[in-house]
Amino acid sequence: TFPPDLTFSCFTEYKTDDELEMTMVCHRPEGLEQLEAQTNFTKQELQILYRGFKNECPSGVVNEETFKHIYAQFFPHGDASMYAHYLFNAFDTTNNGSIKFKDFVMGLSILLRGTLREKLEWTFHLYDINRDGYINREEMTEIVRAIYDMMGKYTYPAMKGDVPQQHVDAFFQKMDKNKDGVVTLEEFIIACQEDETMMRSMQLFENVM
């Protein structure tokens, strides 16, 4: 069965395959076959995803404000705006301020069906806010605080004050092998793979997708 998605959940609108194919061709010239080849989804799964995407975003693109509004519905006890901002930027690989269906499904394919390395690379990209190829303490702290804010005090009542910074300090101590103050992609991947506790933490953060 196809796993539910937190971002676009309404997959119930019915269309025949022919009707959906025509709709998709109008909005996405690359077509189903190309996306099927580029992702880990089947044609049927792509059709289901597209129904949900178009149901929530009839224009065929998602801007950041719409993305935040949709995402906030799933975290009513917290403030999801900052995490949604960073997540939006990670999906917006062209950095043009909007997410098209192809952007969305390519990212989702990695998070749901990618290899461990692909998932870690995507997560690294999420944490690398300024996209300079490194994660510094400030970037990681911003993401971790955003996650805590999103989950809310009802979910994690003990996670407040300087707890996010303590979490980041512990991560950096294990990740920054050469102690130069930044974490490279390879340092990030090696550290996550070597440490079972860290891997569980990274999977927790990944699952808030």
N, C-alpha and C positions, 0 to 999 in steps of 0.2 A: 504494500500500500504506500501511497505517496505521503510523506510526512507533512504535517501542517506547517504553514509559514506564518511567523509573527507579524510580518510587515503587510502582506496582502492576503487576507484570509477568506474573502468571499469568492469561492470557486464554484458556486452552485448554479450560476446562470447557464441555461441550456442552449446550445447551438449545435447543428449538425456539423460533421467534419467539413463538408463542402462550404458551408456558410462561414465557418471559422477560417478555413484556408483562404477564402476570398478576402475576409477582413484583414487577416495578417499580411497578405500580399499588398494590400492598399497602404498599410502603415509601415511595413518592414520589407523593403525590397530583397533583402538577403534570403527570406523564406525559411520555412521550417527545416528543410534538408540541411542547409548550411549551419543553422544553430544546433541541430541534432549532432552534426559532425564536430562542432566546436565545444560542446558541453557533454556532461555525463547523463543527460536526460533523454528519454525516449520521445518520439513524436507525440504520443498521447499525453505524456507528462507536460511537454511544452504547451500543448493546447490547453490543458487545465490551468497552467500558470498564466497563460495569456488571457484567459477568461477573467481570472482574478485581477490581473493588472489593468485590463481595460475597464472592468467594473468600478475599480477605485479611481482610475486615471483615464477618463474617456479621451483626453487629448493625445494620449500615447506617450506622454512624458511626465515626469514628476519633478516639481521644483522642491526646494528645501523646506519651505513652509508647509506644503502638503505632506511631505514625508514626515515632518515633525508631528503634524496633527494626527496622522494615521498611527504613528508609533506610540504617541502618548496614550492612546486608548488602551494599550495593553499594560500600562504601568500607572494605574490611577492613584496609587499611594505614594508615588515619587515624582520627581521632575526629570523627565526623559529628554528634555530639549537639547542639552549639551551632548549627551551620548548620541542622539539622533543626528546632530550636526556632524560629529566625527564619522559616524557610520555613513551618512550621506556622502561625505567627501571621499570615503573609501570606495563607494560604488561609482562615484562620478570620476571615472578614470581619465576622462578627457578634460576635466576641470572647467566645464562650460556652464556649470550651475544647474544642470538638469540630468535626470537619469532616464534613459530610454529603456525599452524592454530588453534589448540586447545587453545593456550594462547590468541590469538587474539580474537577468538569468545567468550571465557569465559568473558573476560573483556568487550567486546562490549555488551554482553547480560546484564551485570549489568548496564552499562551506559545508554542503550536505554530502557531496560525493567525491571530493578531492582526496588525494593522498595526504598523509600526515604532513609531509613537507609543504605541499601546496597550501594546506590550511594554515600552517605556521607562517608561510610567506605572506598570506593575505592578512593574518593578524598583525604581523610586523608592519605591513603597509598601513594598517589602521592606526597603530601607535606612532608611526613616523609622521606626525602632523604636518611638518614643514616639507616633507618629501625630499630630504637631503641625503637619504640613505642610512641615517643613523637614528637611534632613539636615545634621547637624553633624559635625565631625571624629570625635568619640567614637563616634557611631553607625556611620559608615563604617568606622572602624578595627575595631569589633567584628565587623562582617560580613566584612571582608577577612580578619581573623585566623581567623574561623570557617571560611572557605573553605580557607585554607592548612592548618589543622588537619585538615580533612576529607580533602583530597587526599593528605596524608601525606608523610613524608620520602622514601619510595621513589619517589613521583611527581615531587615538586619538592624535591630535596635542597638546592638553593641558597636556597630561600625560608624563611629562618629569621631569628631575631634581630629587627632593626629594619626588615627589608624590607617588611613590611606597612605600617608607618608611612610609609616612603618612598613607597610606592605611593599611599597616601591623600594625602600632601602634594602629590604631583604632580597628582592628580585635583583637589584643591581649588584649586590655583593656576590651573587651567584653567576650573573650573566656577564658582567664586565671583566672578562678574564685578564686583560692587560692593564686594567685600572686607568684607562685614559679618559673616563668620564662619559663615554658614549658606548652604546651597544650596537654592533654591526649585525647584519642579517645572520651570518654564520654563527656568531656568538649567541644570538637569540635562539637559533635552532638547536645548537649543541646543548645549551643550558636546559632548554625545555625537555629535550630527549633524555638527558642524564638524570633529571630530578623528577621523581614521580609526583611529589607534592606540587611542584611548580606546574607540571603538566595538567594536573587536576584543576589548578587555579586557572590556567589559560583556557581549558575546556569550559569552565564555568563562565568565563567572560565571553567566550565564543558563543556559548549557548544563549546569551541574551540577544543574539541576533534573532 
